[in-house]
Amino acid sequence: MANINLERRAEIGREKRARTRLQLMTAAKALFSKRPWESVTIDELVREAGVAKGTFYSHFNDLEELAAAVADDLINAFDAMIQPERLSISDPILRIAFGCDAFLRQSLSDRSWALLATRMARSHPRVGLLVRGRLSDDLRDALDKSPQAGLTPELGVEMIIGIVLQVAAAIGDRRFDDHHRPEALRCMLAAIGVGRRDAASIVARVARVRGSVPRDILMGGSPAGGSSSATESA
């Protein structure tokens, strides 16, 4: 009986620790969606989370470590969201366009998520490594099949990420809306050497192969207490 009680106590302790960590992560997402994570203080964070300051240090050494955890969570959730459909696409350029479209649609669905994603991607080196690797593989595959003079996978990845993050940031700031999305995809495709007619065809194909994308899968709901729904268009 004593052993059972000890085991149960340990289990309760682990559950409590997991809940507290989730509180800190949720609070961080809410604050990071409003401004750069470097400007957030630990005092603000624990106040948002409703925990004691000492509790923060039992989970993270500093805010940078917390930011890395948020980044990992963001990457893993986004990757999980798009992989089933992405892996069903054989054309590497279409896979790239699909992934970018999914990112922009999520940004339109939840603008506070867009602000968090773009700010974290720009300020923390761990954000985007998995997606960057997938992009590099897809672009390398595409360039093997159809080489573009002067374009390397490394350069192409930087151009794709740069365009998508800039558009997502504009969406988060409410300067862009859904009718900018197809043209943003066409511009991204043009940057990696796809002709305008082919780019228009690829964007139309993305609309056909795209399935339903869960709107709040990445955040478990809007971190800032609300979300904006995007109007569907091609």
C-alpha positions in Angstrom: 0.0 0.0 0.0 2.8 2.4 0.9 4.5 1.7 -2.5 1.2 2.4 -4.3 0.8 5.7 -2.5 4.3 6.7 -3.3 3.8 5.9 -7.0 0.6 7.8 -7.1 2.2 10.8 -5.4 4.9 10.7 -8.0 2.3 10.5 -10.8 0.4 13.5 -9.3 3.6 15.4 -9.1 4.3 14.8 -12.8 0.8 15.7 -13.8 1.0 19.0 -11.8 4.4 19.8 -13.3 3.0 19.2 -16.8 0.0 21.5 -16.1 2.2 24.2 -14.8 4.5 24.0 -17.8 1.5 24.2 -20.1 0.3 27.3 -18.2 3.7 28.9 -18.8 3.7 28.0 -22.5 0.2 29.3 -23.0 1.1 32.6 -21.3 4.2 32.9 -23.4 2.3 32.3 -26.6 -0.2 35.0 -25.6 2.6 37.6 -24.8 4.8 36.7 -27.7 1.9 37.2 -30.1 1.7 40.8 -29.1 5.4 41.8 -29.2 8.9 40.4 -29.6 9.8 37.8 -27.0 12.9 39.6 -26.0 10.8 42.5 -24.6 8.7 40.3 -22.3 9.8 40.1 -18.7 9.5 37.1 -16.4 7.3 39.1 -14.1 4.9 39.7 -16.9 5.0 36.1 -17.9 4.3 34.6 -14.4 1.5 37.2 -13.9 -0.1 36.1 -17.2 0.3 32.4 -16.2 -0.9 32.9 -12.7 2.1 31.2 -11.0 4.8 32.3 -8.7 8.1 33.6 -10.1 10.0 30.7 -8.5 7.8 28.3 -10.4 9.1 29.7 -13.7 12.7 28.8 -12.7 11.8 25.2 -11.8 10.8 24.7 -15.5 13.1 27.1 -17.5 16.5 28.7 -16.9 15.5 31.9 -18.7 13.1 33.4 -21.2 15.3 32.3 -24.1 14.9 28.6 -23.1 11.1 29.2 -22.9 11.2 30.8 -26.3 12.9 27.8 -27.7 10.2 25.5 -26.2 7.5 27.6 -27.8 9.4 27.5 -31.1 9.6 23.7 -30.9 5.9 23.4 -30.1 5.1 25.7 -33.0 7.2 23.8 -35.5 5.9 20.4 -34.4 2.3 21.4 -34.6 2.6 23.0 -38.0 4.5 20.1 -39.4 1.9 17.6 -38.0 -0.8 19.7 -39.6 0.4 19.7 -43.1 2.3 16.4 -43.4 -0.6 14.0 -44.3 -1.6 16.1 -47.3 1.9 17.2 -48.2 3.2 13.7 -48.4 0.4 12.7 -50.8 1.8 15.2 -53.4 4.4 13.9 -55.8 5.3 17.2 -57.5 8.0 19.0 -55.3 7.0 22.4 -56.5 3.4 21.7 -55.7 4.5 20.5 -52.3 6.3 23.8 -51.7 3.3 25.8 -52.8 0.9 23.7 -50.6 3.1 24.2 -47.5 3.3 28.0 -48.1 -0.4 28.2 -48.7 -1.2 26.3 -45.5 1.0 28.7 -43.6 -0.7 31.7 -45.0 -4.1 30.3 -44.5 -3.3 29.6 -40.8 -2.1 33.2 -40.5 -5.4 34.4 -42.0 -7.4 32.1 -39.7 -5.6 33.4 -36.6 -3.8 36.7 -37.0 -2.3 36.6 -33.6 -0.7 33.3 -34.5 0.7 35.0 -37.6 2.4 37.6 -35.4 3.8 35.0 -33.1 5.0 32.7 -35.9 6.8 35.5 -37.8 8.3 37.2 -34.8 9.6 33.9 -33.4 11.0 32.8 -36.8 12.9 36.1 -37.1 14.2 36.2 -33.6 15.0 32.6 -32.7 17.3 30.4 -34.8 15.5 27.2 -33.8 12.3 28.2 -35.4 11.8 26.8 -38.9 14.7 24.3 -39.0 12.4 21.4 -39.7 10.4 23.3 -42.3 13.6 24.7 -43.8 14.9 21.2 -44.2 11.8 20.0 -45.9 11.8 23.0 -48.2 15.4 22.4 -49.1 14.7 18.8 -49.9 11.7 19.7 -52.1 13.6 22.5 -53.9 16.6 20.3 -54.5 14.3 17.7 -56.0 12.7 20.3 -58.2 16.0 21.7 -59.4 17.4 18.3 -60.1 14.4 17.8 -62.5 14.5 21.4 -63.9 17.7 23.4 -63.1 17.4 27.2 -62.9 20.5 29.2 -63.8 22.0 30.8 -60.7 19.5 29.3 -58.3 20.7 27.0 -55.5 18.5 25.2 -53.0 20.0 27.4 -50.2 19.2 30.6 -52.0 15.7 29.4 -53.0 14.8 28.4 -49.5 15.8 31.9 -48.2 13.7 33.6 -50.9 10.7 31.4 -50.2 10.9 31.8 -46.4 11.5 35.5 -46.7 8.4 36.1 -48.9 6.1 33.9 -46.9 7.2 35.4 -43.5 6.8 39.0 -44.9 3.3 38.2 -46.2 2.3 36.5 -43.0 3.5 39.4 -41.0 1.5 41.8 -43.1 -1.5 39.5 -42.5 -0.9 39.7 -38.8 -0.8 43.5 -39.0 -4.0 43.5 -41.0 -2.3 45.0 -44.0 -3.0 42.0 -46.1 -6.1 39.7 -46.4 -7.1 36.6 -48.2 -7.2 38.1 -51.7 -3.4 38.8 -51.4 -2.7 35.1 -50.8 -2.8 33.7 -54.3 -0.7 36.5 -55.7 1.8 36.0 -52.9 2.1 32.3 -53.9 2.6 33.3 -57.5 5.3 35.7 -56.5 7.0 33.1 -54.4 6.9 30.6 -57.3 8.3 33.3 -59.7 11.2 33.9 -57.3 12.3 30.3 -57.7 12.0 30.4 -61.5 8.5 29.2 -62.2 6.9 31.1 -65.1 3.8 33.1 -64.5 1.5 30.8 -66.4 2.8 27.7 -64.7 2.6 29.5 -61.3 -1.0 30.3 -61.9 -1.7 26.6 -62.7 0.1 25.5 -59.6 -1.9 27.8 -57.4 -5.1 26.4 -58.9 -3.8 22.9 -58.3 -3.1 23.8 -54.6 -6.7 24.8 -54.3 -7.9 21.4 -55.7 -5.6 19.2 -53.6 -6.0 21.1 -50.4 -8.2 19.3 -47.8 -9.6 20.8 -44.6 -6.9 22.3 -42.4 -7.6 22.6 -38.7 -7.6 26.3 -37.9 -6.4 26.3 -34.3 -4.3 23.1 -34.2 -1.1 25.1 -33.8 -2.2 27.2 -30.8 -4.9 25.2 -29.2 -7.0 28.3 -29.7 -6.1 31.9 -30.2 -3.3 33.0 -27.8 -4.6 36.5 -27.6 -8.2 35.6 -26.9 -9.6 35.7 -30.4 -9.1 34.8 -34.1 -10.1 36.1 -37.5 -11.6 33.8 -40.0 -10.4 34.0 -43.6 -12.7 34.2 -46.5 -12.1 31.3 -48.9 -10.8 32.1 -52.4 -8.8 30.3 -55.0 
